[in-house]
């Protein structure tokens, strides 16, 4: 299995883990152990979960928790006026946080790759309108966070 597929699986798992942490009020150690033991690379209710790059999964989940305040501030600034992050549905909030963490802290991942991957995660759970909103917010954040990658209209 290619590294890109394992990273895609890690992004999906990280978004789901962040969501679970918020709605079930679970701690980092518990959620990492649960996902690594029961979800990642397993078959659940007939759905097979691709093996994820565990180090990448752990980095995204723990990084979002570590940097949540500046991540949330940046997302609030990027969202439409009158629609703060706290009004965004919990899973979408988790997806946005994970994506913005990557844009801020993972220069090894091209910005366009991070945006596309998390838009795909959003599209797996939401309709075209919501995934379009995720795309717009992440594209704006990517251009702000990594302007050099977008210089010259590339």
C-alpha positions in Angstrom: 0.0 0.0 0.0 1.3 3.4 -0.9 2.3 6.0 1.6 -0.3 8.4 0.2 -3.1 5.9 0.9 -1.9 5.3 4.5 -1.8 9.1 5.0 -5.3 9.5 3.6 -6.5 6.8 6.1 -4.6 8.7 8.9 -6.4 11.9 8.0 -9.8 10.2 8.0 -9.0 8.5 11.3 -7.6 11.7 12.9 -10.8 13.6 11.9 -12.9 10.9 13.5 -10.8 10.7 16.6 -11.0 14.4 17.1 -14.7 14.2 16.7 -15.0 11.4 19.2 -12.8 13.2 21.7 -15.2 16.2 21.5 -18.5 14.4 21.7 -17.5 11.7 24.1 -15.1 13.8 26.2 -12.3 11.3 25.9 -8.6 12.1 26.5 -5.8 11.8 24.1 -4.3 8.6 25.4 -7.7 6.9 25.4 -8.6 7.9 21.9 -5.2 7.0 20.4 -5.4 3.6 22.1 -9.0 3.0 21.0 -8.4 4.0 17.3 -5.1 2.1 17.0 -6.6 -1.1 18.6 -10.1 -1.1 17.1 -10.4 1.1 14.1 -7.3 1.6 12.0 -6.8 -1.2 9.5 -9.8 -3.2 10.8 -13.2 -4.2 9.4 -16.1 -2.8 11.3 -19.8 -3.4 10.4 -18.7 -4.7 6.9 -16.5 -1.6 6.2 -12.8 -2.2 5.8 -10.6 0.6 7.2 -7.3 1.1 5.4 -4.2 0.8 7.5 -3.1 4.3 8.4 0.3 5.8 8.9 0.2 5.7 12.7 2.9 8.3 13.4 1.1 10.8 11.1 -2.3 10.0 12.8 -0.8 10.6 16.2 0.9 13.8 15.1 -2.3 15.3 13.7 -4.5 14.4 16.7 -2.0 15.4 19.4 -1.0 18.5 17.4 -4.5 19.7 17.1 -5.0 19.4 20.9 -1.7 21.1 21.6 -2.4 24.0 19.2 -6.1 24.2 19.5 -6.4 27.8 20.6 -4.5 29.3 17.7 -6.1 26.8 15.3 -9.6 27.8 16.4 -8.8 31.5 16.3 -7.5 31.1 12.7 -10.6 29.1 11.7 -12.9 31.7 13.3 -11.2 34.4 11.2 -11.5 32.3 8.0 -15.2 31.4 8.5 -18.0 33.7 7.4 -18.8 36.6 9.7 -21.5 35.6 12.1 -20.7 31.9 11.8 -18.0 31.2 14.4 -16.4 27.8 14.6 -18.5 26.8 17.6 -21.6 26.9 15.3 -20.0 24.5 12.9 -21.1 20.8 13.2 -18.7 18.8 15.4 -17.3 16.5 12.7 -16.8 19.4 10.3 -15.0 21.3 13.1 -12.7 18.2 13.6 -12.0 18.1 9.9 -11.2 21.8 9.7 -9.0 21.6 12.8 -7.0 18.7 11.5 -6.5 20.3 8.1 -5.4 23.6 9.5 -3.0 21.8 11.8 -1.4 20.3 8.7 -1.2 23.6 6.9 0.4 25.2 9.9 2.7 22.4 11.0 3.4 20.0 8.2 5.5 21.7 5.5 6.4 18.3 4.2 2.8 18.0 2.9 2.0 20.4 0.0 -0.8 22.7 0.9 -2.9 21.7 -2.1 -2.6 18.0 -1.0 -3.8 18.8 2.5 -6.8 20.8 1.2 -7.8 18.2 -1.3 -7.5 15.3 1.2 -9.6 17.0 3.9 -12.2 18.1 1.3 -12.4 14.4 0.4 -12.9 13.5 4.1 -15.7 16.1 4.3 -17.3 14.8 1.1 -17.4 11.3 2.7 -19.7 12.6 5.4 -21.4 15.7 4.0 -23.0 17.0 0.8 -21.5 19.1 -1.9 -22.5 22.4 -0.2 -20.7 21.6 3.0 -17.6 20.1 1.4 -17.5 23.2 -0.8 -17.5 25.4 2.3 -14.6 23.3 3.7 -12.8 23.8 0.4 -13.3 27.5 0.5 -12.1 27.9 4.1 -9.1 25.7 3.7 -8.1 27.3 0.4 -8.1 30.7 2.0 -6.1 29.4 5.0 -3.6 27.6 2.7 -3.0 30.8 0.7 -2.6 32.8 3.9 -0.4 30.2 5.7 1.8 29.2 2.8 1.7 32.1 0.2 4.9 30.9 -1.5 3.2 27.7 -2.6 0.6 29.8 -4.5 2.9 32.6 -5.9 2.7 33.1 -9.6 -0.8 31.7 -9.9 0.3 28.1 -9.9 
